[in-house]
């Protein structure tokens, strides 16, 4: 009982609550912008071509993904406070440009700036949360992190609709600016560099000496090269990291289209399905995280991958609504099993003194899988039919099951 209370105290700390507040509202802002505001605002209100809308979304995600590794490196040196504060300020400037500028180039520049501004978020949140929670609460803290992410991402596109009045987007942009100001206020209370230095997480001295000369970019590349050579991970982890988000990328661009054109669901019914499946995942995340902390991630990942693979395959093979309700519940359950288990396993490979850098590196690989899956998804739809992205996503989860069999075996040998 005392051990359980101690574990809860390590997960629900003021520091982790601040990180979750920041994560929730940054993802809320991104979801509101990218899903609800920008596609309609740019096309119908500004009169920009659809190709520009696509490039804006792509640039935002590319900026976020490409800068995660260097931002993680900086966070290890300057602390969570400075990294997040600078990122929030850049995001605020980006939102202001989107609200006031009316040209394609301004929107493209603002999208890239938004990506750079949000890039410190995940390396900071995951490195900070796992560091605070400790080795025995990885699953629990990861479940809390991803519950905040799912909630923010899901609520943002819905809530922002209440601030769009008579085709006027000014109230919506103003509301998002207020959200960012609140996030900035909370970020100012995060630990700074001096606090991290006292905790002994500034990095190995030998590494610092070898990279103390040259430009910032040269030092960063040298440092990353040294980290890559010293990480004791299975080589299979890298393709697994890539495929982990590719399975989501395969579904994201076509899910709404499939619901309307193949399943003939109304917008309301489609929203109900999303809330239903997402709600099941969110409710199960923390209990699954506790199971990961107690029993490990191996079998939960095995079951999650197999359940998810079977459910996605069946989803593409039926149009019976009763069966789809059951399948959506199983998909929600499977992702609730996969998310904390996978991230708790990956956390075992992350060295404490360069936590943000390595997490940034891993997250960049995962993000690349998301991009690749999104691109491939459209081609699969056009060439092989609407069901093919779902079959492919199920196949990716089955491949991850096989990869994890070898990764967990290698991990067990390393522990011995």
FENMO-V581536 format. One record per run of one state. SS is the DSSP state (~ for helix, > for strand, _ for the rest). FROM is the first residue (numbers start at 1). LEN is the number of residues. Records with the same first field share a line. If there is no record, write none. Layout:
# FENMO-V581536
SS->FROM-LEN  FROM-LEN
This chain:
# FENMO-V581536
_->1-1  12-2  46-4  67-1  101-3  134-1  164-1  166-2  169-1  188-5  199-6  211-5  231-5  253-2  262-5  296-2  316-5  348-4  385-3  416-1
~->2-10  14-32  50-17  68-33  104-30  135-29  170-18  193-6  205-6  216-15  236-17  255-7  267-29  298-18  321-27  352-33  388-28
>->165-1  168-1
